[in-house]
């Protein structure tokens, strides 16, 4: 049995940039939608916010 390895050619700075970008996008989703005043956004994310403990009321 052979195992193939997938090697990443990303540098450390590229990995850090990707991690920071993903974290910023995630925070934007949680807080941007969580603090939105639009009813559609609020209703779309309501159950998700409650399941992770984010207060929305």
PDB file of N, H, CA, C and O in Angstrom:
ATOM      1  N   UNK A   1       0.845  -1.168   0.000  1.00  0.00           N
ATOM      2  CA  UNK A   1       0.000   0.000   0.000  1.00  0.00           C
ATOM      3  C   UNK A   1       0.895   1.238   0.000  1.00  0.00           C
ATOM      4  O   UNK A   1       1.843   1.337   0.779  1.00  0.00           O
ATOM      5  N   UNK A   2       0.580   2.166  -0.877  1.00  0.00           N
ATOM      6  H   UNK A   2      -0.190   2.085  -1.510  1.00  0.00           H
ATOM      7  CA  UNK A   2       1.366   3.399  -0.939  1.00  0.00           C
ATOM      8  C   UNK A   2       0.513   4.575  -0.480  1.00  0.00           C
ATOM      9  O   UNK A   2      -0.700   4.618  -0.686  1.00  0.00           O
ATOM     10  N   UNK A   3       1.168   5.489   0.123  1.00  0.00           N
ATOM     11  H   UNK A   3       2.154   5.455   0.290  1.00  0.00           H
ATOM     12  CA  UNK A   3       0.483   6.712   0.543  1.00  0.00           C
ATOM     13  C   UNK A   3       1.110   7.887  -0.171  1.00  0.00           C
ATOM     14  O   UNK A   3       2.331   8.049  -0.197  1.00  0.00           O
ATOM     15  N   UNK A   4       0.273   8.681  -0.734  1.00  0.00           N
ATOM     16  H   UNK A   4      -0.718   8.550  -0.713  1.00  0.00           H
ATOM     17  CA  UNK A   4       0.740   9.885  -1.405  1.00  0.00           C
ATOM     18  C   UNK A   4       0.636  11.055  -0.448  1.00  0.00           C
ATOM     19  O   UNK A   4      -0.355  11.208   0.266  1.00  0.00           O
ATOM     20  N   UNK A   5       1.650  11.861  -0.444  1.00  0.00           N
ATOM     21  H   UNK A   5       2.455  11.737  -1.024  1.00  0.00           H
ATOM     22  CA  UNK A   5       1.644  13.051   0.402  1.00  0.00           C
ATOM     23  C   UNK A   5       1.357  14.266  -0.463  1.00  0.00           C
ATOM     24  O   UNK A   5       1.844  14.398  -1.585  1.00  0.00           O
ATOM     25  N   UNK A   6       0.570  15.122   0.089  1.00  0.00           N
ATOM     26  H   UNK A   6       0.174  15.016   1.001  1.00  0.00           H
ATOM     27  CA  UNK A   6       0.298  16.392  -0.584  1.00  0.00           C
ATOM     28  C   UNK A   6       1.133  17.446   0.123  1.00  0.00           C
ATOM     29  O   UNK A   6       0.935  17.724   1.306  1.00  0.00           O
ATOM     30  N   UNK A   7       2.054  18.020  -0.604  1.00  0.00           N
ATOM     31  H   UNK A   7       2.215  17.795  -1.565  1.00  0.00           H
ATOM     32  CA  UNK A   7       2.909  19.027   0.021  1.00  0.00           C
ATOM     33  C   UNK A   7       2.388  20.413  -0.315  1.00  0.00           C
ATOM     34  O   UNK A   7       1.900  20.667  -1.417  1.00  0.00           O
ATOM     35  N   UNK A   8       2.501  21.283   0.641  1.00  0.00           N
ATOM     36  H   UNK A   8       2.898  21.077   1.535  1.00  0.00           H
ATOM     37  CA  UNK A   8       2.067  22.655   0.461  1.00  0.00           C
ATOM     38  C   UNK A   8       3.287  23.520   0.183  1.00  0.00           C
ATOM     39  O   UNK A   8       4.304  23.421   0.870  1.00  0.00           O
ATOM     40  N   UNK A   9       3.176  24.351  -0.812  1.00  0.00           N
ATOM     41  H   UNK A   9       2.350  24.431  -1.370  1.00  0.00           H
ATOM     42  CA  UNK A   9       4.302  25.218  -1.143  1.00  0.00           C
ATOM     43  C   UNK A   9       4.081  26.635  -0.630  1.00  0.00           C
ATOM     44  O   UNK A   9       4.717  27.578  -1.101  1.00  0.00           O
ATOM     45  N   UNK A  10       3.175  26.783   0.337  1.00  0.00           N
ATOM     46  H   UNK A  10       2.658  26.018   0.720  1.00  0.00           H
ATOM     47  CA  UNK A  10       2.923  28.106   0.901  1.00  0.00           C
ATOM     48  C   UNK A  10       3.997  28.462   1.915  1.00  0.00           C
ATOM     49  O   UNK A  10       4.460  27.619   2.684  1.00  0.00           O
ATOM     50  N   UNK A  11       4.371  29.703   1.897  1.00  0.00           N
ATOM     51  H   UNK A  11       3.995  30.388   1.273  1.00  0.00           H
ATOM     52  CA  UNK A  11       5.330  30.170   2.895  1.00  0.00           C
ATOM     53  C   UNK A  11       4.595  30.439   4.205  1.00  0.00           C
ATOM     54  O   UNK A  11       3.365  30.464   4.248  1.00  0.00           O
ATOM     55  N   UNK A  12       5.359  30.637   5.255  1.00  0.00           N
ATOM     56  H   UNK A  12       6.358  30.617   5.220  1.00  0.00           H
ATOM     57  CA  UNK A  12       4.769  30.923   6.558  1.00  0.00           C
ATOM     58  C   UNK A  12       3.932  32.200   6.507  1.00  0.00           C
ATOM     59  O   UNK A  12       2.838  32.247   7.070  1.00  0.00           O
ATOM     60  N   UNK A  13       4.431  33.221   5.844  1.00  0.00           N
ATOM     61  H   UNK A  13       5.319  33.183   5.387  1.00  0.00           H
ATOM     62  CA  UNK A  13       3.687  34.482   5.777  1.00  0.00           C
ATOM     63  C   UNK A  13       2.380  34.321   4.999  1.00  0.00           C
ATOM     64  O   UNK A  13       1.384  34.965   5.329  1.00  0.00           O
ATOM     65  N   UNK A  14       2.372  33.476   3.979  1.00  0.00           N
ATOM     66  H   UNK A  14       3.181  32.953   3.711  1.00  0.00           H
ATOM     67  CA  UNK A  14       1.142  33.222   3.243  1.00  0.00           C
ATOM     68  C   UNK A  14       0.143  32.446   4.102  1.00  0.00           C
ATOM     69  O   UNK A  14      -1.060  32.696   4.029  1.00  0.00           O
ATOM     70  N   UNK A  15       0.624  31.521   4.903  1.00  0.00           N
ATOM     71  H   UNK A  15       1.601  31.318   4.962  1.00  0.00           H
ATOM     72  CA  UNK A  15      -0.257  30.779   5.803  1.00  0.00           C
ATOM     73  C   UNK A  15      -0.846  31.691   6.867  1.00  0.00           C
ATOM     74  O   UNK A  15      -2.029  31.588   7.191  1.00  0.00           O
ATOM     75  N   UNK A  16      -0.024  32.587   7.412  1.00  0.00           N
ATOM     76  H   UNK A  16       0.937  32.671   7.149  1.00  0.00           H
ATOM     77  CA  UNK A  16      -0.510  33.530   8.421  1.00  0.00           C
ATOM     78  C   UNK A  16      -1.547  34.459   7.796  1.00  0.00           C
ATOM     79  O   UNK A  16      -2.582  34.727   8.405  1.00  0.00           O
ATOM     80  N   UNK A  17      -1.283  34.947   6.603  1.00  0.00           N
ATOM     81  H   UNK A  17      -0.441  34.730   6.108  1.00  0.00           H
ATOM     82  CA  UNK A  17      -2.231  35.831   5.917  1.00  0.00           C
ATOM     83  C   UNK A  17      -3.552  35.112   5.656  1.00  0.00           C
ATOM     84  O   UNK A  17      -4.619  35.704   5.819  1.00  0.00           O
ATOM     85  N   UNK A  18      -3.495  33.855   5.257  1.00  0.00           N
ATOM     86  H   UNK A  18      -2.628  33.373   5.125  1.00  0.00           H
ATOM     87  CA  UNK A  18      -4.723  33.083   5.017  1.00  0.00           C
ATOM     88  C   UNK A  18      -5.485  32.872   6.318  1.00  0.00           C
ATOM     89  O   UNK A  18      -6.713  32.959   6.333  1.00  0.00           O
ATOM     90  N   UNK A  19      -4.782  32.599   7.401  1.00  0.00           N
ATOM     91  H   UNK A  19      -3.784  32.529   7.388  1.00  0.00           H
ATOM     92  CA  UNK A  19      -5.430  32.417   8.692  1.00  0.00           C
ATOM     93  C   UNK A  19      -6.089  33.684   9.195  1.00  0.00           C
ATOM     94  O   UNK A  19      -7.209  33.650   9.704  1.00  0.00           O
ATOM     95  N   UNK A  20      -5.400  34.793   9.054  1.00  0.00           N
ATOM     96  H   UNK A  20      -4.490  34.820   8.640  1.00  0.00           H
ATOM     97  CA  UNK A  20      -5.964  36.075   9.482  1.00  0.00           C
ATOM     98  C   UNK A  20      -7.172  36.432   8.621  1.00  0.00           C
ATOM     99  O   UNK A  20      -8.170  36.939   9.132  1.00  0.00           O
ATOM    100  N   UNK A  21      -7.087  36.174   7.337  1.00  0.00           N
ATOM    101  H   UNK A  21      -6.276  35.763   6.922  1.00  0.00           H
ATOM    102  CA  UNK A  21      -8.220  36.454   6.446  1.00  0.00           C
ATOM    103  C   UNK A  21      -9.433  35.611   6.814  1.00  0.00           C
ATOM    104  O   UNK A  21     -10.557  36.114   6.842  1.00  0.00           O
ATOM    105  N   UNK A  22      -9.210  34.337   7.094  1.00  0.00           N
ATOM    106  H   UNK A  22      -8.298  33.928   7.071  1.00  0.00           H
ATOM    107  CA  UNK A  22     -10.319  33.458   7.469  1.00  0.00           C
ATOM    108  C   UNK A  22     -10.931  33.896   8.789  1.00  0.00           C
ATOM    109  O   UNK A  22     -12.151  33.863   8.949  1.00  0.00           O
ATOM    110  N   UNK A  23     -10.095  34.305   9.736  1.00  0.00           N
ATOM    111  H   UNK A  23      -9.104  34.332   9.606  1.00  0.00           H
ATOM    112  CA  UNK A  23     -10.601  34.758  11.026  1.00  0.00           C
ATOM    113  C   UNK A  23     -11.394  36.061  10.872  1.00  0.00           C
ATOM    114  O   UNK A  23     -12.447  36.219  11.490  1.00  0.00           O
ATOM    115  N   UNK A  24     -10.903  36.977  10.067  1.00  0.00           N
ATOM    116  H   UNK A  24     -10.048  36.849   9.565  1.00  0.00           H
ATOM    117  CA  UNK A  24     -11.610  38.239   9.844  1.00  0.00           C
ATOM    118  C   UNK A  24     -12.952  37.997   9.162  1.00  0.00           C
ATOM    119  O   UNK A  24     -13.949  38.631   9.509  1.00  0.00           O
ATOM    120  N   UNK A  25     -12.983  37.093   8.205  1.00  0.00           N
ATOM    121  H   UNK A  25     -12.174  36.578   7.923  1.00  0.00           H
ATOM    122  CA  UNK A  25     -14.237  36.769   7.519  1.00  0.00           C
ATOM    123  C   UNK A  25     -15.219  36.134   8.485  1.00  0.00           C
ATOM    124  O   UNK A  25     -16.407  36.455   8.458  1.00  0.00           O
ATOM    125  N   UNK A  26     -14.742  35.240   9.337  1.00  0.00           N
ATOM    126  H   UNK A  26     -13.777  34.979   9.359  1.00  0.00           H
ATOM    127  CA  UNK A  26     -15.612  34.598  10.320  1.00  0.00           C
ATOM    128  C   UNK A  26     -16.171  35.603  11.309  1.00  0.00           C
ATOM    129  O   UNK A  26     -17.355  35.553  11.640  1.00  0.00           O
ATOM    130  N   UNK A  27     -15.330  36.517  11.788  1.00  0.00           N
ATOM    131  H   UNK A  27     -14.367  36.557  11.520  1.00  0.00           H
ATOM    132  CA  UNK A  27     -15.812  37.553  12.706  1.00  0.00           C
ATOM    133  C   UNK A  27     -16.823  38.466  12.029  1.00  0.00           C
ATOM    134  O   UNK A  27     -17.803  38.880  12.649  1.00  0.00           O
ATOM    135  N   UNK A  28     -16.591  38.778  10.769  1.00  0.00           N
ATOM    136  H   UNK A  28     -15.795  38.442  10.265  1.00  0.00           H
ATOM    137  CA  UNK A  28     -17.541  39.590  10.021  1.00  0.00           C
ATOM    138  C   UNK A  28     -18.886  38.880   9.918  1.00  0.00           C
ATOM    139  O   UNK A  28     -19.935  39.505  10.071  1.00  0.00           O
ATOM    140  N   UNK A  29     -18.855  37.584   9.662  1.00  0.00           N
ATOM    141  H   UNK A  29     -18.002  37.076   9.538  1.00  0.00           H
ATOM    142  CA  UNK A  29     -20.109  36.844   9.570  1.00  0.00           C
ATOM    143  C   UNK A  29     -20.850  36.817  10.901  1.00  0.00           C
ATOM    144  O   UNK A  29     -22.052  37.078  10.952  1.00  0.00           O
ATOM    145  N   UNK A  30     -20.137  36.503  11.972  1.00  0.00           N
ATOM    146  H   UNK A  30     -19.160  36.291  11.930  1.00  0.00           H
ATOM    147  CA  UNK A  30     -20.791  36.385  13.274  1.00  0.00           C
ATOM    148  C   UNK A  30     -21.303  37.740  13.753  1.00  0.00           C
ATOM    149  O   UNK A  30     -22.472  37.865  14.117  1.00  0.00           O
ATOM    150  N   UNK A  31     -20.446  38.750  13.756  1.00  0.00           N
ATOM    151  H   UNK A  31     -19.496  38.649  13.460  1.00  0.00           H
ATOM    152  CA  UNK A  31     -20.845  40.032  14.308  1.00  0.00           C
ATOM    153  C   UNK A  31     -21.605  40.893  13.305  1.00  0.00           C
ATOM    154  O   UNK A  31     -22.508  41.636  13.690  1.00  0.00           O
ATOM    155  N   UNK A  32     -21.255  40.803  12.032  1.00  0.00           N
ATOM    156  H   UNK A  32     -20.521  40.199  11.719  1.00  0.00           H
ATOM    157  CA  UNK A  32     -21.975  41.578  11.016  1.00  0.00           C
ATOM    158  C   UNK A  32     -23.420  41.157  10.910  1.00  0.00           C
ATOM    159  O   UNK A  32     -24.315  42.001  10.853  1.00  0.00           O
ATOM    160  N   UNK A  33     -23.656  39.873  10.882  1.00  0.00           N
ATOM    161  H   UNK A  33     -22.929  39.188  10.928  1.00  0.00           H
ATOM    162  CA  UNK A  33     -25.021  39.371  10.823  1.00  0.00           C
ATOM    163  C   UNK A  33     -25.669  39.463  12.197  1.00  0.00           C
ATOM    164  O   UNK A  33     -26.863  39.741  12.307  1.00  0.00           O
ATOM    165  N   UNK A  34     -24.880  39.230  13.247  1.00  0.00           N
ATOM    166  H   UNK A  34     -23.910  39.004  13.157  1.00  0.00           H
ATOM    167  CA  UNK A  34     -25.436  39.252  14.592  1.00  0.00           C
ATOM    168  C   UNK A  34     -25.931  40.625  15.013  1.00  0.00           C
ATOM    169  O   UNK A  34     -26.895  40.729  15.772  1.00  0.00           O
ATOM    170  N   UNK A  35     -25.298  41.657  14.543  1.00  0.00           N
ATOM    171  H   UNK A  35     -24.515  41.573  13.927  1.00  0.00           H
ATOM    172  CA  UNK A  35     -25.687  43.009  14.930  1.00  0.00           C
ATOM    173  C   UNK A  35     -26.470  43.727  13.834  1.00  0.00           C
ATOM    174  O   UNK A  35     -26.737  44.924  13.942  1.00  0.00           O
ATOM    175  N   UNK A  36     -26.834  43.004  12.787  1.00  0.00           N
ATOM    176  H   UNK A  36     -26.618  42.032  12.699  1.00  0.00           H
ATOM    177  CA  UNK A  36     -27.570  43.614  11.681  1.00  0.00           C
ATOM    178  C   UNK A  36     -28.994  43.945  12.107  1.00  0.00           C
ATOM    179  O   UNK A  36     -29.580  43.260  12.946  1.00  0.00           O
ATOM    180  N   UNK A  37     -29.528  44.980  11.531  1.00  0.00           N
ATOM    181  H   UNK A  37     -29.052  45.536  10.850  1.00  0.00           H
ATOM    182  CA  UNK A  37     -30.891  45.376  11.847  1.00  0.00           C
ATOM    183  C   UNK A  37     -31.889  44.873  10.802  1.00  0.00           C
ATOM    184  O   UNK A  37     -33.097  44.979  11.010  1.00  0.00           O
ATOM    185  N   UNK A  38     -31.417  44.344   9.717  1.00  0.00           N
ATOM    186  H   UNK A  38     -30.435  44.258   9.548  1.00  0.00           H
ATOM    187  CA  UNK A  38     -32.319  43.848   8.680  1.00  0.00           C
ATOM    188  C   UNK A  38     -33.009  42.583   9.165  1.00  0.00           C
ATOM    189  O   UNK A  38     -32.360  41.671   9.677  1.00  0.00           O
ATOM    190  N   UNK A  39     -34.307  42.531   9.005  1.00  0.00           N
ATOM    191  H   UNK A  39     -34.834  43.272   8.589  1.00  0.00           H
ATOM    192  CA  UNK A  39     -35.081  41.375   9.475  1.00  0.00           C
ATOM    193  C   UNK A  39     -34.683  40.087   8.770  1.00  0.00           C
ATOM    194  O   UNK A  39     -34.643  39.026   9.392  1.00  0.00           O
ATOM    195  N   UNK A  40     -34.392  40.170   7.486  1.00  0.00           N
ATOM    196  H   UNK A  40     -34.425  41.032   6.980  1.00  0.00           H
ATOM    197  CA  UNK A  40     -34.026  38.950   6.748  1.00  0.00           C
ATOM    198  C   UNK A  40     -32.714  38.369   7.270  1.00  0.00           C
ATOM    199  O   UNK A  40     -32.603  37.158   7.458  1.00  0.00           O
ATOM    200  N   UNK A  41     -31.726  39.222   7.501  1.00  0.00           N
ATOM    201  H   UNK A  41     -31.816  40.206   7.348  1.00  0.00           H
ATOM    202  CA  UNK A  41     -30.453  38.736   8.028  1.00  0.00           C
ATOM    203  C   UNK A  41     -30.629  38.187   9.434  1.00  0.00           C
ATOM    204  O   UNK A  41     -30.068  37.149   9.782  1.00  0.00           O
ATOM    205  N   UNK A  42     -31.408  38.889  10.232  1.00  0.00           N
ATOM    206  H   UNK A  42     -31.863  39.733   9.949  1.00  0.00           H
ATOM    207  CA  UNK A  42     -31.624  38.447  11.607  1.00  0.00           C
ATOM    208  C   UNK A  42     -32.311  37.089  11.635  1.00  0.00           C
ATOM    209  O   UNK A  42     -31.881  36.187  12.354  1.00  0.00           O
ATOM    210  N   UNK A  43     -33.362  36.944  10.865  1.00  0.00           N
ATOM    211  H   UNK A  43     -33.711  37.676  10.281  1.00  0.00           H
ATOM    212  CA  UNK A  43     -34.096  35.676  10.860  1.00  0.00           C
ATOM    213  C   UNK A  43     -33.276  34.543  10.255  1.00  0.00           C
ATOM    214  O   UNK A  43     -33.406  33.393  10.675  1.00  0.00           O
ATOM    215  N   UNK A  44     -32.443  34.852   9.285  1.00  0.00           N
ATOM    216  H   UNK A  44     -32.338  35.786   8.944  1.00  0.00           H
ATOM    217  CA  UNK A  44     -31.641  33.811   8.644  1.00  0.00           C
ATOM    218  C   UNK A  44     -30.591  33.245   9.588  1.00  0.00           C
ATOM    219  O   UNK A  44     -30.254  32.064   9.501  1.00  0.00           O
ATOM    220  N   UNK A  45     -30.073  34.067  10.481  1.00  0.00           N
ATOM    221  H   UNK A  45     -30.347  35.026  10.552  1.00  0.00           H
ATOM    222  CA  UNK A  45     -29.002  33.627  11.365  1.00  0.00           C
ATOM    223  C   UNK A  45     -29.452  33.427  12.809  1.00  0.00           C
ATOM    224  O   UNK A  45     -28.623  33.171  13.683  1.00  0.00           O
ATOM    225  N   UNK A  46     -30.726  33.539  13.066  1.00  0.00           N
ATOM    226  H   UNK A  46     -31.399  33.747  12.357  1.00  0.00           H
ATOM    227  CA  UNK A  46     -31.235  33.518  14.439  1.00  0.00           C
ATOM    228  C   UNK A  46     -30.868  32.240  15.199  1.00  0.00           C
ATOM    229  O   UNK A  46     -30.287  32.310  16.282  1.00  0.00           O
ATOM    230  N   UNK A  47     -31.198  31.097  14.646  1.00  0.00           N
ATOM    231  H   UNK A  47     -31.670  31.040  13.766  1.00  0.00           H
ATOM    232  CA  UNK A  47     -30.933  29.834  15.337  1.00  0.00           C
ATOM    233  C   UNK A  47     -29.443  29.569  15.485  1.00  0.00           C
ATOM    234  O   UNK A  47     -29.005  29.030  16.501  1.00  0.00           O
ATOM    235  N   UNK A  48     -28.667  29.942  14.484  1.00  0.00           N
ATOM    236  H   UNK A  48     -29.024  30.380  13.658  1.00  0.00           H
ATOM    237  CA  UNK A  48     -27.226  29.744  14.556  1.00  0.00           C
ATOM    238  C   UNK A  48     -26.629  30.565  15.683  1.00  0.00           C
ATOM    239  O   UNK A  48     -25.781  30.079  16.432  1.00  0.00           O
ATOM    240  N   UNK A  49     -27.065  31.795  15.804  1.00  0.00           N
ATOM    241  H   UNK A  49     -27.753  32.190  15.196  1.00  0.00           H
ATOM    242  CA  UNK A  49     -26.539  32.649  16.868  1.00  0.00           C
ATOM    243  C   UNK A  49     -26.883  32.085  18.237  1.00  0.00           C
ATOM    244  O   UNK A  49     -26.043  32.074  19.136  1.00  0.00           O
ATOM    245  N   UNK A  50     -28.101  31.622  18.396  1.00  0.00           N
ATOM    246  H   UNK A  50     -28.783  31.630  17.666  1.00  0.00           H
ATOM    247  CA  UNK A  50     -28.477  31.052  19.689  1.00  0.00           C
ATOM    248  C   UNK A  50     -27.700  29.774  19.993  1.00  0.00           C
ATOM    249  O   UNK A  50     -27.355  29.517  21.146  1.00  0.00           O
ATOM    250  N   UNK A  51     -27.424  28.977  18.971  1.00  0.00           N
ATOM    251  H   UNK A  51     -27.704  29.186  18.034  1.00  0.00           H
ATOM    252  CA  UNK A  51     -26.716  27.712  19.213  1.00  0.00           C
ATOM    253  C   UNK A  51     -25.266  27.935  19.639  1.00  0.00           C
ATOM    254  O   UNK A  51     -24.694  27.092  20.330  1.00  0.00           O
ATOM    255  N   UNK A  52     -24.656  29.063  19.237  1.00  0.00           N
ATOM    256  H   UNK A  52     -25.120  29.748  18.676  1.00  0.00           H
ATOM    257  CA  UNK A  52     -23.286  29.339  19.671  1.00  0.00           C
ATOM    258  C   UNK A  52     -23.241  30.291  20.863  1.00  0.00           C
ATOM    259  O   UNK A  52     -22.163  30.672  21.318  1.00  0.00           O
ATOM    260  N   UNK A  53     -24.417  30.675  21.368  1.00  0.00           N
ATOM    261  H   UNK A  53     -25.293  30.366  20.998  1.00  0.00           H
ATOM    262  CA  UNK A  53     -24.476  31.504  22.549  1.00  0.00           C
ATOM    263  C   UNK A  53     -24.345  33.002  22.298  1.00  0.00           C
ATOM    264  O   UNK A  53     -24.081  33.757  23.233  1.00  0.00           O
ATOM    265  N   UNK A  54     -24.521  33.440  21.083  1.00  0.00           N
ATOM    266  H   UNK A  54     -24.736  32.827  20.322  1.00  0.00           H
ATOM    267  CA  UNK A  54     -24.424  34.860  20.748  1.00  0.00           C
ATOM    268  C   UNK A  54     -25.780  35.512  21.015  1.00  0.00           C
ATOM    269  O   UNK A  54     -26.773  35.128  20.398  1.00  0.00           O
ATOM    270  N   UNK A  55     -25.842  36.481  21.915  1.00  0.00           N
ATOM    271  H   UNK A  55     -25.035  36.793  22.417  1.00  0.00           H
ATOM    272  CA  UNK A  55     -27.137  37.098  22.200  1.00  0.00           C
ATOM    273  C   UNK A  55     -27.606  37.987  21.050  1.00  0.00           C
ATOM    274  O   UNK A  55     -26.826  38.752  20.483  1.00  0.00           O
ATOM    275  N   UNK A  56     -28.836  37.880  20.730  1.00  0.00           N
ATOM    276  H   UNK A  56     -29.470  37.259  21.191  1.00  0.00           H
ATOM    277  CA  UNK A  56     -29.354  38.708  19.634  1.00  0.00           C
ATOM    278  C   UNK A  56     -30.627  39.433  20.035  1.00  0.00           C
ATOM    279  O   UNK A  56     -31.258  40.069  19.191  1.00  0.00           O
ATOM    280  N   UNK A  57     -31.010  39.357  21.271  1.00  0.00           N
ATOM    281  H   UNK A  57     -30.497  38.841  21.956  1.00  0.00           H
ATOM    282  CA  UNK A  57     -32.218  40.084  21.727  1.00  0.00           C
ATOM    283  C   UNK A  57     -31.822  41.081  22.779  1.00  0.00           C
ATOM    284  O   UNK A  57     -32.674  41.799  23.301  1.00  0.00           O
TER     285      UNK A  57
END
